[in-house]
Amino acid sequence: MKHKELSPSDLYNRCVLDHLNFNTTDNLTLKDFISYLPQPRAIEAFKVGTGIDLDGYNIFVYGIEGSGRHEFIREYLHKIAEKKETPSDWCYVNNFKDSSKPKCIKLAPGKGKEFEKDIENFIEEAKNSLKAAFESEEYQNQSQAIQEEIKELQQKAFQQLDELARQNGLAILRTPTGIIFAPVRENGELIPPEEYHRLPEEERREIEEKIQNIQKEAQKIFQKMPQWQKEMREKLKQLDREVAQYTISSLMESLKSKYSDLKDVLKFLEEMEEDIINNVPFILQPELPPPPPMPHPSPLTYMDKRMDLSFLRRYKVNLLIDNSELKGAPVVYEDNPTLSNLVGRVEHISIMGALITDFNLIKPGALHKANGGYLILDAHKLLINPGAWDGLKRALRSKKIKIESLAEMFSLITTIALEPEPIPLNIKVILVGNPLIYFILREFDLEFEKLFKIAADFDPIVDRKKDSEIFYCLYIASMVKKEGLLPFDKKAIERLIEYGSRIAEDKERLSSQIEKISSVAKEANFWAKERNGDVVLREDVQKAIDSWIFRSNRIKERIFEEIKRDTILIDTEGKKVGQINGLSVIRLGDYEFGRPSRITARVRMGRGEVIDIEREVKLSGPIHSKGVLILAGFLGARYSYDQPLSLSATLVFEQSYSGIEGDSASSAELFALLSAISNIPIKQSIAVTGSINQHGEIQAIGGVNEKIEGFFDLCKDRGLTGEHGVIIPKANVKHLMLKDEVIEAVEKGLFHIYPISHVDEGMEILTDMEAGVPDENNVFPENTINGIVQRRLKELAEKRLKLSEQGEKGDGKK
């Protein structure tokens, strides 16, 4: 009985680049090369997302890692950003009314640096001019005149008091505690105390009355003195103000004229002018040297040897965003999207153990840098940083960048914080992540769909056409040039393209995971150098692939060693009833390999149950359990549609000690079950993979290449006899990209690959018997597989019915 086998040409789609005229990558022209595979859906999404300038039209890019998403995003955005208007500069300045709430100022691109320099020059000129003005002879004379005026008033007052004292026979004496009045003789000499006490009482009383009267007059004079001092200070202050105003106004006039069309700048200049005039003494005081840097500054410490800690620091301009060198809109990628790296932060200076801050220590975040343009973020990194996702959403909702601190939000620090004025936000955010993150956010975050209306889906595979093959060629050529690698010849690139199909698990497609291709190419360059070659050849690429497999396959080798030592029982010769070799795939990171597993089935009379032992002990996943339940439906519908299915069957993966998932073994389980029912032995030299439906049709599965190669490796180690082979779904033929060893064995007739589309084909291959076709009464021929199965199930049903009737009679006698 002959069944179709796959020929060597069916097992591999070789790449032939005869339509391209080059010998090595050095002959390829890279003009207009784009570093990503064609992605029509993604391009359409970006066209819509970047073209609609409305709220919420931000973009979420999802697809497989290493597919060139970032390269596509950057190249696409840079092209459209170049044609857009360059956004404004932004700076923070002091709020002279409330220094804890700095103000932001918007300036034309490139004007921020100019404004910062103008203010810096103005401060220096103002300081020097004020110093010169207050040290001038004219100012000193005016100040001296005011002070002399008050001295003159005081002197006149004392002269009047002294004259009054003399008229009353008294003299004024100055003591450490103040002035006192003492009686004198007619010649002006003081009367000694002992002589004074000998004076008549009436005369002493008269003198004391005079002293009291004069003290009252003195008190009136002394009460006027603070007022005179105050008036002097006011006059001096007014003089200082007039001098400062005259000095500053002349300097400020040119600045005001230059920025006359900017209201925010003019307001700041006016407030700064008023503040300077009111704080001349602080401006002219000697500057203290900055404190020495700490030997081991803490993470919160911000030290700079050039930092100006003088009073004049309050007049500086903190240029937050300088777009003077930018042409077009900015395209920013933030690799570490923490909250502070997104919305900015306020740093602190540690001085003598105290943390201080001001508007000069406001630092920009990625939103500031990308404002007016495009910001690219990795979704996973954004979500794992506390507060970052919510901070981004707040900024997009409010269209403002408000600087927030995570520590302050959670009350982790108690330092006085600044509240900088929020900056208006106009931005397109592009999030990059995998499909799982996208659909989780879309399902559970109510704001996500409103903020990210555009989804750009990156296809993990593309059609293997001339365009995509040319892209692979140009990509390798560009990498050779960029990385300084050896040139690749045409055959080497052909092997890389074939490897792209192997990664895609489809001979008609190519993987868009270009990063994997890049890694293999770089390793091939290494092996070419190891053999002292000057060009990378096909064998170098193959060596790189084999080397990667060798570095990754330790566990596979250990498993296969245990199979060869009969620790894990797998038969590859002879025939057995109810036993078959199924094929599964084990994935370890990026490395996958196929592993044969013994599947056994046992049957007895029962109630139509097909028991999956893995499911009973909770080692089976839902998809595998579904596949086993389908078997029961297939058996009942095909063989016992007019009678009860009267068997109890058990299925198990022998020597499996971990979970099993997937339905790719359901066809193998059915073959084992049919063998057990019919008692027809099946070949152990042929392994099986494929999913089955209730109509007995064989369905495609994943990992077909690894599964075939896994069984082939085992058979090769034990010695190929020409009887070994694998049954696969016919639908999987287009996915075959097998290694050369398998193709050579098939070509020599030592290994066979059978594509099937129905369970009957598989049973015929495994048993060398006809499956049998039912007649109009749904009865199968007697000497066929299906006929024997049908007859065996009918016998079980009849026996069960007979036993049931005997049981009822026995119950009746009782």
C-alpha positions in Angstrom: 0.0 0.0 0.0 1.7 3.1 -1.3 1.2 6.5 0.3 2.5 9.8 -0.9 5.8 10.9 0.6 7.4 14.3 0.5 10.3 14.7 -1.9 13.5 16.6 -0.9 12.2 19.6 -2.9 9.1 19.8 -0.6 11.2 20.0 2.5 13.1 23.2 1.9 12.7 26.4 -0.1 16.1 27.3 -1.3 16.9 30.9 -2.0 18.4 31.8 -5.4 19.3 35.4 -6.0 20.1 35.1 -9.7 17.9 38.1 -10.4 20.3 40.3 -8.4 23.6 41.2 -10.1 26.2 41.2 -7.2 29.0 39.0 -5.9 29.3 40.4 -2.4 27.6 43.1 -0.3 30.3 45.6 -1.4 28.6 45.7 -4.8 25.3 46.7 -3.4 24.2 50.4 -3.4 22.5 51.6 -0.2 21.0 54.7 -1.5 17.4 55.3 -0.2 17.7 52.1 1.9 15.1 51.8 4.7 16.1 49.7 7.7 12.7 47.9 8.1 10.7 45.4 6.2 7.5 46.7 4.5 4.7 47.0 7.1 1.6 48.4 5.2 -0.6 48.3 8.3 1.9 50.1 10.5 2.6 52.7 7.8 -1.1 53.3 7.4 -1.5 53.7 11.2 1.3 56.2 11.4 0.0 58.1 8.5 -3.3 58.6 10.3 -1.9 59.0 13.8 0.6 61.7 12.8 -1.7 63.3 10.3 -4.6 64.0 12.7 -3.6 66.9 15.0 -6.4 66.3 17.6 -6.4 65.1 21.2 -6.0 61.4 21.7 -4.4 60.4 18.4 -1.3 59.0 20.0 0.0 55.7 18.7 0.6 52.3 20.3 3.0 50.1 18.3 2.8 46.4 19.0 4.5 43.5 17.5 7.2 40.9 18.1 10.5 41.9 19.6 13.4 42.5 17.3 11.2 43.2 14.3 12.7 46.6 13.6 9.9 48.5 15.2 12.2 51.2 16.7 14.1 51.7 13.5 10.8 52.1 11.6 9.4 54.5 14.1 12.5 56.7 14.2 13.0 56.8 10.4 9.3 57.5 9.7 9.1 60.2 12.4 12.4 61.9 11.4 11.2 62.2 7.8 8.0 64.0 8.8 9.6 65.9 11.7 12.0 67.6 9.4 9.2 69.3 7.6 7.5 70.6 10.7 8.0 73.9 12.5 10.7 74.0 15.2 9.0 74.3 18.6 9.6 77.2 21.0 12.3 77.5 23.7 11.2 77.4 27.3 12.8 78.9 30.4 12.0 79.3 34.0 12.5 82.6 35.9 12.0 83.7 39.5 8.6 84.7 40.7 9.5 87.8 42.8 6.1 87.8 44.5 6.2 84.1 45.4 9.6 82.4 44.9 8.1 78.9 45.5 6.1 79.3 42.2 8.6 80.0 39.4 7.2 81.3 36.1 7.7 79.9 32.7 8.5 82.0 29.6 8.0 80.9 26.0 10.5 82.2 23.4 11.0 81.6 19.7 13.5 78.8 18.9 17.0 80.0 19.5 15.9 83.0 21.5 16.1 81.3 24.8 19.9 81.1 24.8 20.0 84.7 23.6 17.7 85.8 26.4 19.7 83.9 29.0 22.9 85.6 27.8 21.2 89.0 27.8 20.1 88.7 31.4 23.5 87.4 32.4 25.2 90.4 30.9 22.6 92.7 32.4 23.2 91.3 35.9 26.9 91.8 35.5 26.6 95.3 34.1 23.9 96.2 36.8 26.2 95.1 39.6 29.2 97.0 38.3 27.1 100.1 37.5 25.4 100.1 40.9 28.8 99.7 42.6 30.2 102.6 40.7 27.1 104.8 41.3 27.2 104.2 45.1 30.9 104.7 45.3 30.8 108.0 43.3 31.7 111.3 44.9 28.3 112.8 44.0 26.4 110.0 45.9 28.8 110.3 48.9 28.3 114.1 49.0 24.5 113.7 48.9 24.5 111.0 51.5 26.9 113.1 53.7 24.6 116.1 53.4 21.6 114.1 54.6 23.6 112.8 57.6 25.0 116.3 58.3 21.5 117.7 58.3 20.4 115.4 61.1 23.5 116.1 63.0 22.9 119.8 62.7 19.4 119.4 64.1 20.7 117.4 67.0 23.4 119.9 67.7 21.0 122.8 67.7 18.7 120.9 70.1 21.6 120.3 72.5 22.7 124.0 72.3 19.2 125.1 73.2 19.1 122.7 76.1 22.5 123.8 77.2 21.5 127.5 77.1 18.4 126.8 79.1 20.4 124.9 81.7 22.9 127.8 82.1 20.0 130.3 82.5 18.7 128.1 85.4 22.2 127.7 87.0 22.6 124.2 85.8 25.2 122.3 83.8 24.7 119.3 81.5 26.9 116.3 82.3 27.3 113.2 80.0 27.6 109.9 81.8 27.6 106.3 80.7 24.0 106.0 81.5 23.0 109.2 79.7 22.9 113.0 80.6 22.3 114.5 84.0 21.8 118.1 85.2 23.9 119.5 88.1 23.8 122.9 89.9 26.7 125.3 89.4 28.0 128.4 91.1 27.9 131.8 89.5 31.5 131.3 88.1 30.3 128.1 86.4 31.9 125.6 88.8 29.9 122.5 89.9 28.6 122.5 93.4 30.0 119.5 95.2 27.4 117.1 96.6 28.4 117.8 100.3 28.0 121.5 99.7 24.7 120.9 97.9 23.3 119.0 100.9 24.2 121.9 103.2 22.1 124.3 101.2 18.8 125.4 102.7 16.0 123.1 101.9 14.0 125.7 100.1 17.0 126.5 97.8 17.5 122.7 97.1 13.8 122.4 96.3 14.0 125.3 93.9 17.0 123.7 92.1 15.2 120.3 91.9 12.2 122.0 90.3 14.5 123.6 87.7 16.1 120.2 87.0 12.7 118.6 86.5 11.6 121.3 84.1 14.8 121.0 82.1 14.5 117.2 82.0 11.0 117.6 80.5 12.5 119.8 77.8 15.3 117.3 77.3 12.8 114.5 77.0 10.9 116.4 74.3 14.2 116.8 72.4 15.1 113.1 72.8 11.7 112.0 71.6 12.2 113.9 68.4 15.6 112.2 67.7 14.2 108.7 66.5 11.9 110.6 64.1 14.9 112.5 62.8 16.8 109.2 62.4 13.9 107.7 60.6 13.6 110.7 58.3 17.3 110.5 57.6 17.0 106.8 56.8 14.0 107.5 54.5 16.0 110.2 52.8 19.0 107.9 52.4 16.7 105.1 51.1 15.0 107.5 48.7 18.4 108.6 47.6 19.5 105.0 47.1 16.3 104.3 45.2 16.7 107.3 42.9 20.4 106.4 42.2 19.5 102.7 41.6 16.5 103.6 39.5 18.5 106.0 37.4 21.3 103.5 37.0 19.2 100.4 36.3 16.6 102.1 34.1 19.2 103.2 31.6 20.5 99.6 31.4 17.0 98.1 31.3 15.8 100.3 28.5 17.6 98.4 25.8 16.4 95.1 27.1 12.8 96.3 27.2 13.1 97.6 23.7 14.5 94.3 22.4 11.7 92.2 24.0 8.9 94.7 23.6 6.7 92.2 21.7 6.9 89.6 24.5 4.5 90.4 27.3 5.8 87.7 29.7 9.4 88.9 29.2 8.5 92.5 29.7 6.6 91.7 32.9 9.6 89.7 34.2 12.0 92.6 33.3 9.7 95.1 35.1 9.5 92.9 38.2 13.2 92.3 38.2 13.9 96.0 37.9 11.7 96.7 40.9 13.3 93.9 42.9 16.9 95.1 42.1 16.0 98.7 43.1 14.5 97.4 46.4 17.4 95.1 47.2 20.5 97.2 46.4 22.2 96.6 49.8 22.0 92.8 49.2 23.3 93.1 45.7 26.3 95.2 46.8 27.2 93.1 49.8 30.4 91.0 49.4 29.8 87.5 48.0 30.5 84.5 50.2 32.6 81.7 48.7 30.6 78.6 47.8 30.9 75.7 50.3 33.4 73.0 49.6 32.0 69.9 47.9 31.1 67.0 50.2 33.6 64.0 50.0 30.7 61.6 49.5 27.6 63.5 48.3 24.3 61.8 48.8 22.0 61.1 45.8 20.0 64.2 46.6 23.1 66.4 46.6 23.6 68.6 43.6 27.1 70.3 43.7 28.7 72.4 41.0 31.9 74.3 41.4 30.6 76.9 39.1 27.3 77.3 40.9 26.6 80.9 41.9 25.0 81.0 45.4 25.0 84.8 45.6 21.9 87.0 45.9 22.1 87.7 42.2 21.1 84.1 41.5 17.5 85.1 41.8 17.7 87.2 38.6 19.2 84.4 36.4 17.3 82.6 33.6 17.0 78.8 33.7 17.0 77.8 30.1 15.0 74.6 30.3 14.6 73.8 26.6 17.0 75.2 23.9 16.0 74.4 20.4 18.6 76.6 18.7 20.3 73.6 17.1 17.1 71.8 16.1 15.7 71.8 12.6 12.1 70.7 12.5 10.2 69.0 15.3 12.1 66.9 17.9 12.0 63.1 18.0 12.9 61.9 21.4 13.3 58.3 22.7 13.4 58.0 26.5 15.0 54.7 27.5 14.3 55.0 31.2 10.8 56.5 31.5 10.6 57.2 35.3 8.2 59.9 36.4 10.9 62.4 36.9 12.5 61.6 33.6 9.2 62.2 31.9 7.8 65.3 33.6 11.1 66.8 34.9 12.4 67.3 38.4 13.5 69.9 41.0 17.0 69.1 42.3 18.4 70.3 45.6 21.7 71.6 46.9 23.1 70.2 50.1 24.6 73.0 52.2 25.7 72.2 55.8 23.3 69.3 55.9 20.3 71.3 54.7 18.6 70.8 51.3 17.8 74.0 49.5 16.5 74.6 46.0 15.3 77.3 43.6 14.0 77.7 40.1 17.6 77.3 38.7 17.5 73.7 39.8 14.5 72.8 37.7 15.5 70.1 35.2 13.6 69.1 32.0 12.0 65.7 31.4 11.4 63.9 28.1 8.0 65.6 27.7 9.7 69.0 27.7 12.4 67.9 25.3 9.8 66.3 22.9 7.3 69.1 23.3 6.1 70.2 19.8 7.3 66.9 18.3 7.3 63.1 19.1 8.1 61.1 22.1 8.9 57.3 21.9 8.5 55.2 25.0 8.7 51.4 25.7 5.4 50.5 27.2 6.8 47.8 29.6 9.4 50.1 31.0 6.8 52.8 31.4 4.4 50.5 33.3 7.0 49.1 35.7 8.1 52.6 36.9 5.9 53.8 39.8 3.8 56.8 38.9 5.1 57.1 35.3 2.0 55.8 33.5 -0.4 57.9 35.5 1.9 60.9 35.2 2.0 60.5 31.4 -1.8 60.2 31.2 -2.3 63.3 33.4 0.0 65.3 31.1 -1.8 64.1 27.9 -5.3 64.8 29.4 -4.4 68.3 30.8 -2.1 69.1 27.9 0.3 70.6 30.4 3.6 69.4 31.8 3.4 69.7 35.6 6.6 68.8 37.4 5.8 66.2 40.1 7.9 64.3 42.6 7.1 60.7 43.5 8.6 61.2 46.9 6.4 64.2 47.6 3.3 62.4 46.2 3.8 59.6 48.7 5.0 62.0 51.5 8.4 60.4 51.7 10.2 63.7 52.2 9.2 66.9 54.0 11.4 69.5 52.2 9.7 72.6 50.9 9.0 72.0 47.3 8.7 74.3 44.3 5.6 74.5 42.3 6.8 75.5 38.8 4.2 76.9 36.5 3.0 74.1 34.1 4.2 74.3 30.5 1.6 73.8 27.7 2.0 70.4 26.0 1.6 69.7 22.3 3.0 66.2 21.6 2.5 62.9 19.9 3.4 59.9 22.1 4.4 56.6 20.5 4.3 53.6 22.9 6.1 50.5 21.8 5.1 47.1 23.4 3.9 43.6 22.8 0.3 42.7 21.9 -0.4 41.4 25.4 0.3 44.8 27.0 -1.8 46.6 24.4 -4.9 44.4 24.9 -4.6 44.4 28.7 -4.5 48.2 28.7 -7.3 48.5 26.2 -9.4 46.1 28.4 -8.7 47.4 31.9 -7.6 51.0 31.6 -10.6 53.1 30.8 -8.5 56.1 29.7 -6.2 54.2 27.4 -8.6 54.1 24.4 -9.2 57.8 24.7 -5.5 58.7 24.7 -4.2 56.1 22.3 -6.7 55.9 19.5 -4.3 54.5 16.9 -2.8 51.0 17.0 0.1 50.1 14.7 0.3 46.3 14.3 3.8 45.0 13.3 3.4 41.7 11.4 6.0 39.2 12.7 6.2 37.7 9.2 6.1 39.0 5.6 5.7 37.3 2.3 8.9 35.9 0.8 9.0 37.9 -2.4 11.7 39.7 -4.3 11.2 42.9 -2.4 11.7 41.3 1.0 14.6 39.3 -0.2 16.2 42.4 -1.6 15.6 44.1 1.8 17.6 41.3 3.5 20.4 41.8 1.1 20.5 45.6 1.7 20.1 45.2 5.4 23.1 42.9 5.6 25.1 45.3 3.3 24.2 48.3 5.6 25.2 46.3 8.7 28.5 45.3 7.1 29.2 49.0 6.4 28.0 50.2 9.8 29.7 47.5 11.9 32.8 47.2 9.8 32.2 43.5 9.0 33.7 41.4 6.2 31.6 41.5 3.0 29.0 38.7 2.6 28.9 36.8 -0.7 25.6 36.0 -2.4 25.5 32.4 -1.1 25.9 33.6 2.5 23.0 36.0 2.1 20.9 33.3 0.5 21.4 31.2 3.6 20.4 34.1 5.8 17.2 34.5 3.8 16.5 30.7 4.2 17.1 31.1 7.9 14.6 33.9 7.9 12.0 31.5 6.6 13.0 28.9 9.2 12.4 31.5 12.0 9.1 32.3 10.4 8.3 28.6 10.2 7.0 29.1 6.7 8.8 28.5 3.4 6.7 31.1 1.7 7.3 33.8 4.3 10.2 35.6 6.0 10.5 36.6 9.6 10.5 40.3 10.4 12.7 39.6 13.4 15.6 41.1 11.6 17.5 41.3 14.9 18.0 37.5 14.9 19.3 37.7 11.4 21.7 40.4 12.4 23.0 38.3 15.3 23.6 35.3 13.0 25.4 37.5 10.5 27.7 39.0 13.1 28.6 35.5 14.3 29.2 34.3 10.8 31.6 37.2 10.4 33.4 35.9 13.5 33.7 32.4 12.0 34.9 33.8 8.7 37.7 35.6 10.5 38.5 32.5 12.4 39.4 30.7 9.2 41.3 33.8 8.0 38.7 34.5 5.2 38.2 37.8 3.6 34.6 37.2 2.7 31.7 35.6 4.7 30.6 32.4 2.9 27.5 30.2 3.2 29.4 27.7 5.4 30.2 30.6 7.8 26.6 31.3 8.2 25.8 27.7 8.7 28.6 27.5 11.3 27.1 30.4 13.1 23.7 28.7 13.2 25.2 25.4 14.3 27.3 27.1 17.0 24.2 28.8 18.4 22.3 25.5 18.5 25.3 23.8 20.2 25.5 26.5 22.9 21.7 26.1 23.5 21.0 22.4 23.3 22.5 21.0 26.5 19.1 20.0 27.9 18.1 18.4 24.6 21.2 16.3 24.5 20.6 15.1 28.1 17.1 14.1 27.3 18.2 12.2 24.2 21.0 10.5 26.1 18.4 9.2 28.6 16.4 7.9 25.7 19.4 6.1 24.2 20.2 4.6 27.6 16.6 3.4 27.9 15.9 5.5 30.9 13.2 7.2 28.9 11.4 4.4 26.9 11.0 5.2 23.2 10.8 2.4 20.6 11.9 3.1 17.1 11.5 -0.4 15.7 8.9 -3.1 15.5 5.1 -2.8 16.1 3.0 -2.4 19.2 -0.7 -2.4 20.0 -2.0 0.8 21.6 1.4 2.5 21.6 2.8 5.3 19.4 5.5 7.9 19.3 4.0 11.4 19.6 6.0 14.5 19.0 6.1 17.6 21.2 8.2 20.8 21.3 10.1 22.1 24.3 10.9 25.8 24.3 13.9 27.1 26.3 14.2 30.8 25.6 14.8 31.3 21.9 15.8 27.7 21.4 13.2 25.0 20.6 13.6 21.3 20.0 11.4 18.4 19.3 11.1 15.5 21.7 9.5 12.1 21.0 7.1 10.9 23.7 5.5 7.5 24.1 1.7 7.6 24.1 -0.2 4.5 25.2 -3.9 3.6 25.2 -5.8 0.9 27.0 -9.4 0.0 26.5 -12.1 -2.1 28.3 -15.8 -2.3 28.4 -17.3 0.8 30.0 -19.7 3.8 29.5 -18.1 5.5 26.6 -15.5 7.4 28.5 -12.1 8.4 27.1 -10.1 9.2 30.2 -7.1 11.5 29.9 -4.9 10.5 32.8 -3.0 13.9 32.6 -6.2 15.7 33.0 -7.3 13.6 35.9 -4.1 14.4 37.8 -4.2 18.1 36.7 -1.1 17.8 34.5 -3.1 18.7 31.3 -3.8 22.1 30.0 -7.3 23.0 28.6 -6.3 22.7 25.0 -4.9 19.2 25.4 -8.0 18.2 27.4 -10.1 19.6 24.6 -8.2 17.4 22.0 -8.9 14.3 24.1 -12.6 15.0 24.4 -12.8 15.4 20.6 -11.6 11.8 20.3 -14.7 10.5 22.2 -16.9 12.6 19.9 -15.2 11.2 16.8 -15.4 7.5 18.0 -19.1 7.7 18.9 -20.1 9.5 15.7 -18.2 7.3 13.3 -18.5 3.9 14.8 -21.4 3.9 17.3 -23.9 6.4 16.1 -26.8 3.9 16.4 -25.6 2.2 19.6 -24.0 3.3 22.9 -20.2 3.7 22.9 -19.5 1.0 25.4 -15.8 1.3 26.2 -13.7 2.9 28.8 -10.3 4.0 27.4 -7.3 5.6 29.1 -4.7 7.7 27.4 -1.4 8.9 28.8 1.9 10.4 27.9 4.3 7.9 29.5 7.1 9.3 31.7 5.8 12.8 31.6 6.3 14.6 34.9 5.3 18.1 34.0 2.4 19.9 32.4 1.2 19.1 28.9 -0.5 21.6 26.7 -1.6 21.8 23.1 -3.6 19.5 20.8 -0.8 18.6 18.4 -0.8 15.0 19.8 -4.5 14.4 19.5 -4.0 12.5 16.2 -1.3 10.3 17.7 -3.6 9.6 20.7 -6.4 8.7 18.3 -4.1 6.3 16.4 -3.1 4.6 19.7 -6.7 4.4 20.7 -7.8 2.8 17.4 -4.9 0.3 17.7 -5.9 -0.6 21.2 -9.6 -1.1 20.2 -8.8 -3.1 17.1 -5.8 -4.9 18.6 -3.9 -4.0 15.4 -0.2 -3.2 16.1 1.2 0.0 14.7 4.8 0.8 13.6 7.1 2.3 16.2 9.5 3.5 13.5 7.0 6.2 12.5 6.2 9.2 14.8 3.1 11.3 14.5 2.1 14.9 15.0 -1.1 16.7 14.1 -4.3 17.9 15.5 -7.7 16.2 14.8 -11.2 17.4 14.6 -14.5 15.5 15.2 -14.6 14.5 11.5 -11.2 12.9 11.6 -9.5 15.6 9.6 -5.9 16.3 10.4 -5.2 19.9 11.2 -2.0 22.0 11.2 0.2 22.3 14.2 3.2 24.5 15.2 6.9 23.6 15.5 6.7 21.0 12.7 10.4 21.4 11.8 11.6 20.9 15.3 9.4 17.9 15.8 10.5 16.2 12.6 14.2 16.9 13.4 13.8 15.7 17.0 12.6 12.3 15.9 15.1 12.2 13.0 18.0 12.8 15.4 16.9 9.9 17.7 16.6 7.5 14.7 19.9 8.6 13.2 21.7 8.0 16.5 20.1 4.5 16.6 20.8 3.9 12.9 18.5 4.7 10.1 17.0 1.6 8.5 14.8 3.1 5.8 11.7 2.3 7.9 11.8 5.5 9.9 9.6 8.5 9.3 7.1 11.0 10.5 3.5 11.6 9.8 2.6 15.3 9.6 -0.6 17.3 8.6 -0.7 18.0 4.9 -1.4 21.7 5.8 2.0 21.9 7.4 4.0 21.1 4.2 4.3 24.8 3.4 6.0 25.3 6.8 8.8 22.9 6.2 12.4 24.3 6.2 14.3 21.3 7.4 18.0 20.9 8.0 20.2 19.4 5.4 20.7 16.1 7.2 17.0 15.3 7.1 16.8 16.3 3.4 19.7 14.0 2.5 18.2 11.1 4.4 14.9 11.6 2.6 16.7 11.7 -0.7 18.5 8.4 0.1 15.2 6.8 1.2 16.4 6.4 4.8 13.7 8.7 6.2 10.2 9.3 5.2 7.8 12.2 5.7 4.1 11.5 5.1 1.6 14.4 4.7 -1.9 13.3 5.6 -5.3 15.1 5.7 -7.4 12.4 7.4 -7.0 9.8 10.1 -7.6 6.9 7.7 -4.4 7.9 5.8 -2.4 7.8 9.0 -3.7 4.4 10.1 -3.0 2.9 6.8 0.6 4.1 6.9 1.1 2.9 10.5 -0.5 -0.5 10.0 -0.1 -1.3 6.3 -3.8 -2.1 6.2 -6.7 -0.6 4.4 -8.7 1.8 6.4 -12.0 0.9 4.7 -14.8 3.0 3.3 -18.4 2.6 4.8 -21.3 1.5 2.6 -24.7 3.3 2.5 -25.6 1.8 5.9 -22.4 3.2 7.4 -20.9 -0.3 7.7 -17.2 -0.8 7.1 -15.7 -3.8 5.3 -14.8 -6.6 7.7 -11.0 -6.9 7.0 -10.3 -3.2 7.2 -9.1 -1.2 10.2 -12.4 0.7 10.5 -14.3 -2.5 10.1 -12.4 -4.2 12.9 -12.8 -1.2 15.2 -16.5 -1.0 14.4 -17.0 -4.7 15.1 -15.0 -4.5 18.3 -17.1 -1.6 19.6 -20.3 -3.4 18.6 -19.2 -6.5 20.6 -18.5 -4.4 23.6 -22.0 -2.8 23.3 -23.7 -6.1 23.0 -21.8 -7.5 26.0 -22.7 -4.5 28.0 -26.4 -4.8 27.1 -26.3 -8.6 27.9 -24.8 -7.9 31.3 -27.3 -5.2 31.9 -30.2 -7.6 31.2 -28.8 -10.3 33.4 -28.5 -7.7 36.2 -32.1 -6.7 35.8 -33.3 -10.4 36.0 -31.3 -10.9 39.1 -32.9 -7.9 40.7 -36.3 -9.2 39.7 -35.7 -12.6 41.5 -34.8 -10.8 44.6 
